[in-house]
Amino acid sequence: MTRLEQLNTILTDLLKLDTSEFNESTELLGALPEFDSMAVVGLITALEETFGIAVNDDDLDAELFATVGTVMTYINNAEAFA
């Protein structure tokens, strides 16, 4: 399973949406009503558990959650420094 597939699985579970067509340019924060503050908290927890990364409070801003691609970039960068 690719990282994108893993992330889409997480998003499916959190948002209760079909994310099979989500790609790196899919907008999240502000574009999907289901992607609210509780979904962000759930996503952070799932990212930490699934990818073995630590999401730092200093990294939390709207840009991180703008698109699937920005989340993927964060995961890749966090894994590189893990």
N, C-alpha and C positions, 0 to 999 in steps of 0.2 A: 504494500500500500504506500503510495507516495505521500509526501507531507501535505500536499494540497488535498488529497483524498481524506487524510486524517483530519485536517482542519475542517473540511466540509462535513465530515461525520460529526464532529464536535458541534458545528453550527446547526446541523439538523437536529441534534438532541436538544440544544439550548433554545432554538427558535421555533421548533416544531414546524419547519418549512422544508420543502424539497430543495436541497442545495446542489443537486447533481449537475446543474448547469452553471453553478458559480465558478468563476475563474478569477484570475488575479486582478482584473479590472472591476469586479463586482463591488459596488458601493455598499457600505454597511451603515456606519453611524450617520444618522440624519436621513438615510434613504429607506431604511426598513423600520417600520414602527415597532416591530418585535425586538429590534436591537436597542434595548433601553439600558438604563444603568444596572439593572439586575442581570441582564444578559452579559454586560461587560464584566461584572464581577465573576459570573459563572465561567466566562471565557478565560479570564486570567487564571482561575483555579485549574481549569482543564488543560491550559497550555503548560502550566507548571507540572502537572501530573503526567501528561502525555509525552511531553518533549523533554522533561527533566531540566527545565530552565527555571530561573528565578526572575520574575518580573519585578523590576525595581520601581518604587513609588515615583522616583524622579523621571522615569520613562513614560509615565501615564499622561497622555494628552490626547486630544481629539484626532490628531494626525495618525497616531498609532492604529486607531480603529477605523480609519477612513475607508479602506478597501480591504478585500481579501489579500491583495498583494502587499499592502503595508504591514499587515499582520505576519505574512509569510517572511518578509524581509526581517522583521523583528525576531522571529523564531530562528532564522538562519544566523543572524548576527549573535543572538544570545547563545546558541549552541557552539558557535566558534570560540566564544570566550568562556565556555563552561569548563 
